[in-house]
Amino acid sequence: METALPDGRPIPPPGADERDMLEAWLAFHRATLALKCAGLDDHQVRTPSVKPSGMTLLGLVQHMAEVERNWLQRVLPGSDIPPVYGTWEGDGFTLVPERGMEQVLADWRAEIARGQEAIKGVSLDTCARTAGQEFSLRWILIHLIEEYARHNGHADLLRECIDGTTGA
């Protein structure tokens, strides 16, 4: 059985155990977001879809860097580290002229790597507490998959508006 699609995204193994399945689907959705941004210039990744939305591919990747940090480096270990881009205002969607896609992708990939390291050996049943609620690592991973899946739908529409590319 193939382990990757022709575009390079990993195929989640259908017979994996729960942990491997969750991590594989998360890897698939992360790779899908990167694919949606591939081959675009700075102007294109800053192009919003349709008014009144200001959502852009660049903003989506920034947002997902913040989401990765929040759940896997702040909530799960109970750490008080600052946001990737200095403020929670806008949840990472706010664009600044001096920050382009190359830098944002590097930031996002660094957050992914830190998050992967943070969950190594941690039981899916391990719970973190924030805002008066408990969240298991299982819940956090499912939430990350859901967050990526939702935003990959946005990314698909954004990419179609930019250059007509659809699918994947």
KEGUGU-208371 format. One line per 2 residues: number of its first residue (from 1); their letters; for each residue x, y, z of C-alpha. Coordinates in Angstrom, 2 decimals, decimal comma. Example, Ala and Ser with C-alpha at 12.3 -4.5 7.8 and 13.67 -1.06 7.14 Angstrom:
1	AS	12,30 -4,50 7,80 | 13,67 -1,06 7,14
//
This chain:
1	ME	0,00 0,00 0,00 | 1,20 3,51 -0,82
3	TA	2,27 5,67 2,10 | 2,04 9,01 0,29
5	LP	-0,11 10,65 -2,34 | 1,53 11,78 -5,61
7	DG	1,66 15,32 -4,18 | 3,75 14,05 -1,23
9	RP	1,13 14,18 1,51 | 1,25 11,18 3,87
11	IP	-1,66 8,75 3,65 | -2,98 7,94 7,14
13	PP	-2,72 4,16 7,62 | -6,23 2,65 7,85
15	GA	-5,26 -0,02 10,38 | -3,18 2,07 12,79
17	DE	-3,79 2,24 16,51 | -5,51 5,31 17,94
19	RD	-2,37 7,33 18,67 | -0,77 6,65 15,32
21	ML	-4,06 7,36 13,54 | -4,50 10,73 15,26
23	EA	-0,93 11,77 14,56 | -1,16 10,57 10,94
25	WL	-4,33 12,54 10,23 | -2,79 15,61 11,84
27	AF	0,30 15,19 9,63 | -1,94 14,84 6,57
29	HR	-3,81 18,05 7,31 | -0,61 19,95 8,08
31	AT	0,79 18,81 4,73 | -2,44 19,85 3,00
33	LA	-2,14 23,42 4,31 | 1,48 23,60 3,11
35	LK	0,42 22,30 -0,30 | -2,27 25,00 -0,61
37	CA	0,44 27,65 -0,15 | 3,05 26,13 -2,46
39	GL	4,27 28,10 -5,45 | 2,58 31,39 -4,64
41	DD	4,24 34,80 -4,44 | 3,95 37,31 -1,60
43	HQ	1,09 39,21 -3,22 | -0,90 36,02 -3,80
45	VR	-0,62 34,72 -0,22 | -1,88 38,11 0,99
47	TP	-4,93 38,06 -1,30 | -8,23 37,72 0,58
49	SV	-10,98 35,53 -0,82 | -14,12 37,63 -0,96
51	KP	-15,29 40,73 0,85 | -15,98 41,27 3,65
53	SG	-13,51 38,54 4,66 | -9,89 39,55 5,10
55	MT	-8,75 35,92 5,41 | -5,58 35,10 3,48
57	LL	-3,36 32,05 3,08 | -0,57 33,89 4,90
59	GL	-2,94 34,68 7,76 | -4,14 31,06 7,93
61	VQ	-0,59 29,74 8,33 | 0,16 32,36 11,00
63	HM	-3,07 31,40 12,78 | -2,17 27,72 12,72
65	AE	1,28 28,50 14,16 | -0,53 30,21 17,04
67	VE	-2,97 27,30 17,42 | -0,12 24,78 17,51
69	RN	1,71 26,79 20,17 | -1,40 27,44 22,23
71	WL	-2,54 23,83 22,57 | 0,73 21,90 22,60
73	QR	3,07 24,34 24,34 | 0,79 26,45 26,51
75	VL	-2,31 24,46 27,44 | -0,96 20,89 27,55
77	PG	2,11 21,60 29,72 | 0,50 24,53 31,54
79	SD	3,19 26,95 30,37 | 2,86 30,69 30,09
81	IP	4,84 31,37 26,92 | 4,02 34,32 24,67
83	PV	2,19 33,99 21,37 | 4,31 33,38 18,27
85	YG	3,57 36,85 16,90 | 3,51 38,76 20,16
87	TW	-0,23 39,20 20,70 | -3,36 37,07 20,73
89	EG	-5,26 39,87 19,02 | -6,57 38,52 15,74
91	DG	-5,48 34,95 16,59 | -2,55 35,25 14,20
93	FT	-4,55 36,40 11,18 | -3,15 39,96 11,22
95	LV	-0,61 40,53 8,44 | 2,43 42,78 8,66
97	PE	4,36 43,93 5,57 | 7,77 42,68 6,75
99	RG	6,62 39,10 7,44 | 6,32 36,98 4,31
101	ME	5,33 33,39 3,64 | 8,85 31,99 3,85
103	QV	9,22 33,29 7,42 | 5,69 32,29 8,41
105	LA	6,13 28,75 7,08 | 9,40 28,46 9,02
107	DW	7,66 29,72 12,20 | 4,76 27,30 11,67
109	RA	7,06 24,33 11,05 | 9,06 25,22 14,17
111	EI	5,85 25,24 16,22 | 4,88 21,86 14,77
113	AR	8,30 20,42 15,69 | 8,09 21,82 19,22
115	GQ	4,59 20,44 19,60 | 5,62 17,00 18,36
117	EA	8,44 16,99 20,89 | 6,07 18,13 23,65
119	IK	3,69 15,18 23,15 | 6,32 12,45 22,83
121	GV	5,55 9,78 25,39 | 2,52 11,67 26,75
123	SL	-0,55 9,49 27,21 | -3,66 10,39 25,24
125	DT	-5,45 10,39 28,60 | -3,18 13,08 30,07
127	CA	-5,27 16,12 30,89 | -4,44 19,79 30,89
129	RT	-6,47 22,46 32,59 | -7,25 25,88 31,17
131	AG	-10,11 28,34 31,59 | -11,62 26,07 34,23
133	QE	-11,87 23,06 31,90 | -9,88 19,88 31,44
135	FS	-8,70 18,77 28,01 | -7,09 15,40 27,35
137	LR	-4,28 15,10 24,83 | -6,74 12,97 22,82
139	WI	-9,20 15,89 22,74 | -6,44 18,33 21,81
141	LI	-5,25 16,20 18,88 | -8,80 15,75 17,59
143	HL	-9,36 19,49 17,96 | -6,17 20,23 15,98
145	IE	-7,32 17,86 13,21 | -10,70 19,62 13,16
147	EY	-9,08 23,06 13,12 | -6,83 22,13 10,20
149	AR	-9,66 20,45 8,28 | -11,86 23,54 8,61
151	HN	-9,10 25,93 7,60 | -7,97 23,68 4,76
153	GH	-11,44 24,19 3,32 | -10,86 27,93 3,57
155	AD	-7,40 27,48 2,02 | -8,89 25,55 -0,88
157	LL	-11,30 28,40 -1,64 | -8,56 31,00 -1,25
159	RE	-6,27 29,11 -3,62 | -9,06 28,75 -6,16
161	CI	-9,64 32,52 -6,07 | -5,93 33,17 -6,54
163	DG	-5,07 30,89 -9,46 | -7,91 28,46 -10,06
165	TT	-6,18 25,51 -8,37 | -8,70 23,21 -6,68
167	GA	-8,74 19,87 -4,93 | -6,33 18,09 -2,63
//
